[in-house]
Amino acid sequence: MIDKKVIEELVKIKGSTLFHREGQELEFKEQFNLAGLADYFRDFAAFSNNRGGYLVFGIKDAPRTRTGLSAASVEQFEKIDPEKITGYLLEIFSADIRWEQALFDIGGVSIGVFKIYEADVKPVIAKKDEGKDQIIKNGEIYYRYGGRTQKIQAAELENIINKRVEQNNSQWLDLMSKIGRAGPQNAAILDTEQALIQKGASQVLVLDEGLANKLKFVKEGKFVEKDGAATLKLVGDVVPIDRVEVVKHVKEHLTKSYPLSAMELVQEVKKLHPEVKQNEIWAVIADNDIKNNTDYSAYNFRNKKQEDDYRKTGIVPSVTPSIYNEKAAAFIVKVLQGNK
């Protein structure tokens, strides 16, 4: 929630002009207009890639004075639908941008405010062109420098990448430390995308997909009863479901990830490279060991025993079919074109 006292400080008057200047965490605008959303979104991304900040409306430039929003601007500001704005941001940018809005009466005038939070995952990258004159361009990263928003420079981008690598390494070390304390026999993996909890080689618990999609994680020390994220509470006994249903569920998710049979893969490759012969496709698969590369392929074991035997011996039963995804087809075409 935006603190009114913080905003009163940001728009404080000294003499006849504002005391504070625009900076890394502060941008002033005179009026709000829904037609200018792309311009505001650019600032959203820039603040997110730095330390977060405030976009404040109702401040006139040169001289910097607190004039307030017009009645028309107030009306448009109040029409904002947070769900739609969040949807637009997700369409335009690569990562979630967290923000809030508020309208305050300060000194007898209306002041509109967007508060933008520092992104959890950086960099936030534009995924498409947006706005008049393409003010947001596909592939660009925006950053807040002093009192301006611009494309990120090499030093800041390198710093973001290094911090992301450090964060990732730290998370892995923390995870390994926790597994070490608990023992691998007591560790389990929760996969909310596949709605599975896997423990060991054979123990599998399937969650309802609707529940898995709604499940969120609560940071330690951040849980509050009213405003916290949705959590899962188990009441009473946990009733096991039939193992056949579990295996069926796992196989359904496997075929979602790898929807193409071998012959369907051939057809996909021929769509992209019509003159190719089938034996050339098999040769590329063998030469590049595609069957053992989970980026492109997976073994569709006919039963649990086959899979268990494979995990123990590393030998794939001769009757085991492979299934593939669209990336496999694109990779094979790339190899064939390179060979030509």
C-alpha positions in Angstrom: 0.0 0.0 0.0 1.3 3.5 -0.9 2.0 5.6 2.2 0.5 9.1 1.8 3.2 10.6 4.1 5.9 9.4 1.7 4.2 11.1 -1.3 3.6 14.3 0.7 7.4 14.4 1.3 8.1 13.7 -2.4 5.9 16.7 -3.5 6.9 19.0 -0.7 7.1 22.7 -1.6 10.1 24.9 -0.8 9.3 28.5 -1.6 7.2 28.3 -4.8 8.7 25.2 -6.3 9.2 21.5 -5.3 11.9 20.6 -2.9 12.7 17.3 -4.5 14.1 16.8 -8.0 13.6 13.8 -10.3 16.0 11.0 -9.7 16.6 7.2 -10.0 13.5 6.5 -7.9 11.3 9.5 -8.9 9.6 10.7 -12.1 7.1 13.6 -12.3 4.4 14.0 -15.0 2.0 16.9 -15.3 -1.2 15.1 -16.4 -2.3 11.5 -16.8 -3.7 10.2 -20.1 -4.6 6.6 -20.9 -3.2 7.2 -24.4 0.2 7.6 -22.9 0.3 4.2 -21.2 3.3 2.9 -23.3 5.4 5.9 -22.1 4.5 5.1 -18.5 5.1 1.4 -19.0 8.6 2.2 -20.3 9.2 3.9 -16.9 7.7 1.0 -15.1 10.3 -1.3 -16.7 13.2 1.1 -16.0 12.3 1.4 -12.3 11.9 -2.4 -12.1 15.3 -3.0 -13.5 16.9 -0.6 -10.9 15.6 -0.2 -7.4 11.9 0.6 -8.0 10.4 4.0 -7.7 7.5 6.4 -8.0 5.8 7.9 -11.0 3.9 11.0 -9.7 1.2 12.9 -11.7 0.1 16.4 -11.1 3.5 18.2 -11.2 4.2 20.9 -13.7 7.6 21.2 -15.3 9.7 24.4 -15.6 9.2 25.7 -13.0 8.5 22.5 -11.0 5.3 23.2 -9.2 2.4 21.2 -7.7 -0.6 22.0 -9.9 -2.5 18.8 -9.5 -4.4 16.7 -12.0 -7.2 18.1 -14.1 -10.7 16.8 -13.7 -10.3 14.8 -17.0 -7.1 13.3 -15.8 -8.6 12.3 -12.5 -11.4 10.6 -14.3 -9.0 8.7 -16.6 -6.8 7.8 -13.6 -9.7 6.3 -11.7 -10.8 4.2 -14.8 -7.6 2.2 -14.6 -8.3 -1.6 -14.3 -5.3 -3.1 -12.4 -6.0 -6.6 -13.9 -5.9 -5.2 -17.5 -2.8 -3.1 -16.8 -1.0 -6.2 -15.3 -2.1 -8.2 -18.3 -0.7 -5.6 -20.7 2.6 -5.5 -18.8 2.9 -9.3 -19.0 2.3 -9.2 -22.8 4.9 -6.5 -23.4 7.7 -7.5 -20.9 9.5 -10.7 -20.1 9.1 -10.7 -16.3 6.4 -9.7 -13.8 6.3 -6.0 -12.9 4.8 -5.3 -9.5 3.1 -2.0 -9.1 0.4 -0.1 -7.1 -1.6 3.1 -7.8 -3.2 5.7 -5.5 -4.9 9.1 -5.8 -4.3 11.6 -3.0 -5.5 15.1 -2.1 -2.4 17.0 -1.1 -2.4 20.7 -0.5 -5.9 21.0 -2.1 -4.9 19.3 -5.4 -5.2 15.8 -6.8 -1.9 13.8 -7.1 -1.9 10.5 -8.9 0.8 8.0 -8.0 2.2 4.7 -9.4 4.6 2.8 -7.1 6.8 0.4 -9.0 8.7 -2.3 -7.1 12.2 -3.6 -7.9 11.9 -6.7 -10.0 12.6 -10.1 -8.4 13.9 -11.4 -11.8 16.1 -9.1 -13.8 16.5 -7.9 -16.5 12.9 -7.1 -17.5 13.0 -7.2 -21.3 10.6 -5.8 -23.9 9.0 -8.7 -25.9 7.2 -6.6 -28.5 7.0 -3.1 -30.0 4.4 -0.9 -28.3 3.2 2.7 -28.3 3.3 5.7 -30.7 6.5 5.8 -32.7 7.3 2.4 -31.0 8.5 4.0 -27.8 8.9 0.5 -26.5 10.9 -1.8 -28.9 11.2 -5.5 -29.0 14.4 -6.7 -27.3 15.2 -3.5 -25.5 16.0 -3.2 -21.8 15.2 0.1 -20.0 16.9 1.4 -16.9 16.5 4.4 -14.6 19.5 6.7 -14.7 19.4 9.8 -12.5 16.2 11.6 -13.6 15.7 9.9 -16.9 14.7 6.5 -18.5 16.8 5.1 -21.3 18.2 1.9 -22.8 20.5 0.1 -20.4 24.2 0.5 -20.7 26.8 -2.3 -20.7 28.0 -1.8 -17.1 24.5 -1.9 -15.6 23.5 -4.9 -17.7 26.6 -6.8 -16.7 25.9 -6.0 -13.1 22.4 -7.4 -13.4 23.6 -10.6 -15.0 26.3 -11.1 -12.4 23.8 -10.6 -9.6 21.4 -13.1 -11.2 24.2 -15.7 -11.5 25.2 -15.1 -7.9 21.5 -15.4 -6.8 21.1 -18.6 -8.7 24.3 -20.1 -7.2 23.2 -19.1 -3.7 19.8 -20.7 -4.2 21.4 -24.0 -5.3 23.8 -23.9 -2.4 21.0 -23.3 0.0 18.9 -26.1 -1.5 21.9 -28.6 -1.4 22.5 -27.5 2.3 18.9 -28.2 3.2 18.9 -31.6 1.4 22.1 -32.5 3.2 20.6 -31.7 6.6 17.4 -33.6 5.8 19.0 -36.4 3.9 18.2 -37.2 0.2 15.8 -40.0 1.4 13.6 -37.4 3.0 13.7 -34.8 0.2 10.8 -34.3 -2.3 10.4 -32.2 -5.4 7.2 -30.2 -6.0 6.6 -29.5 -9.7 3.6 -27.1 -10.0 3.8 -27.2 -13.8 3.2 -30.9 -13.9 1.1 -31.0 -10.7 3.4 -33.6 -9.2 5.3 -34.1 -6.0 8.1 -36.7 -6.5 9.9 -38.4 -3.6 12.6 -40.9 -4.4 12.4 -43.2 -7.5 8.9 -44.6 -7.0 6.8 -42.4 -4.7 4.6 -39.9 -6.6 1.8 -37.7 -5.4 -0.4 -36.0 -8.0 -2.0 -32.6 -7.2 -5.2 -31.4 -8.9 -4.2 -29.1 -11.8 -6.5 -26.4 -10.6 -4.9 -26.4 -7.2 -1.4 -26.6 -8.6 -2.0 -23.5 -10.7 -3.3 -21.5 -7.7 -0.5 -22.7 -5.3 2.0 -19.9 -4.4 5.0 -19.9 -2.1 5.1 -17.7 1.0 8.5 -16.3 2.0 9.6 -17.1 5.5 8.5 -14.4 7.9 6.2 -12.8 5.3 3.0 -14.8 6.0 0.1 -12.7 7.2 -3.4 -14.2 7.6 -5.3 -11.5 5.6 -2.9 -10.3 3.0 -0.7 -13.3 2.5 -0.5 -15.5 -0.6 -2.7 -18.5 -1.1 -1.5 -21.5 0.8 -2.3 -25.2 1.0 -3.8 -26.6 4.2 -4.3 -30.4 4.7 -7.2 -31.3 6.9 -7.8 -34.9 8.0 -6.3 -38.0 6.3 -4.5 -38.0 3.0 -6.2 -40.6 0.9 -4.1 -42.3 -1.8 -5.4 -42.5 -5.3 -5.0 -45.5 -7.6 -1.5 -45.9 -9.0 -2.8 -46.5 -12.5 -4.3 -43.0 -12.4 -0.9 -41.6 -11.2 0.9 -43.3 -14.1 -1.7 -42.1 -16.5 -1.3 -38.5 -15.3 2.5 -38.6 -15.6 2.2 -40.0 -19.1 -0.3 -37.2 -20.1 2.2 -34.6 -19.0 5.0 -36.4 -20.9 3.1 -36.3 -24.1 2.2 -32.6 -23.6 6.0 -31.9 -23.5 6.8 -34.2 -26.4 3.7 -34.4 -28.6 5.3 -35.9 -31.7 5.7 -39.6 -32.5 8.7 -40.5 -34.7 6.6 -40.4 -37.9 4.9 -37.2 -36.9 8.4 -35.8 -36.4 9.3 -36.8 -40.0 6.2 -35.0 -41.3 7.1 -31.8 -39.3 10.6 -31.9 -40.7 9.3 -32.3 -44.2 7.0 -29.3 -43.8 10.1 -27.2 -43.1 12.5 -29.0 -45.5 10.4 -30.8 -48.2 13.2 -32.4 -50.2 14.6 -34.3 -47.2 14.5 -38.1 -47.2 13.4 -40.1 -44.2 16.7 -41.9 -43.8 18.5 -38.5 -43.6 16.3 -37.6 -40.6 17.1 -40.9 -38.8 20.8 -40.2 -39.5 20.7 -36.7 -37.9 18.8 -38.2 -34.9 21.5 -40.9 -34.4 24.5 -38.6 -35.1 23.4 -36.0 -32.6 22.1 -38.4 -30.0 18.8 -36.6 -30.0 17.0 -39.5 -28.3 19.0 -39.0 -25.2 18.6 -35.2 -25.2 15.6 -34.2 -23.1 15.6 -30.8 -24.8 14.2 -32.6 -27.8 13.1 -36.1 -26.9 12.0 -38.6 -24.2 11.5 -42.3 -24.0 7.8 -43.3 -23.7 8.1 -46.4 -21.6 5.2 -48.9 -21.9 5.2 -49.7 -18.2 6.9 -48.9 -14.9 9.2 -52.0 -15.0 10.7 -50.8 -18.3 11.4 -47.4 -16.8 12.9 -48.9 -13.6 15.1 -51.3 -15.6 16.4 -48.4 -17.7 17.2 -46.3 -14.6 19.1 -49.3 -13.1 21.0 -50.4 -16.2 21.0 -47.4 -18.5 19.9 -49.7 -21.3 16.8 -48.8 -23.2 14.5 -51.8 -24.1 14.4 -52.2 -27.9 10.7 -51.9 -28.0 10.6 -48.5 -26.3 9.4 -45.7 -28.6 10.8 -42.2 -28.5 8.6 -39.1 -28.6 9.7 -35.6 -29.7 8.8 -31.9 -29.5 8.8 -29.1 -32.2 12.2 -28.0 -31.2 13.6 -31.4 -32.3 12.1 -30.8 -35.8 13.7 -27.3 -36.0 17.0 -28.6 -34.8 17.1 -31.4 -37.4 16.2 -28.9 -40.2 19.0 -26.7 -39.1 21.5 -29.5 -39.2 20.3 -30.7 -42.6 20.6 -27.2 -44.0 24.1 -26.8 -42.6 25.1 -30.1 -44.2 23.8 -28.9 -47.6 
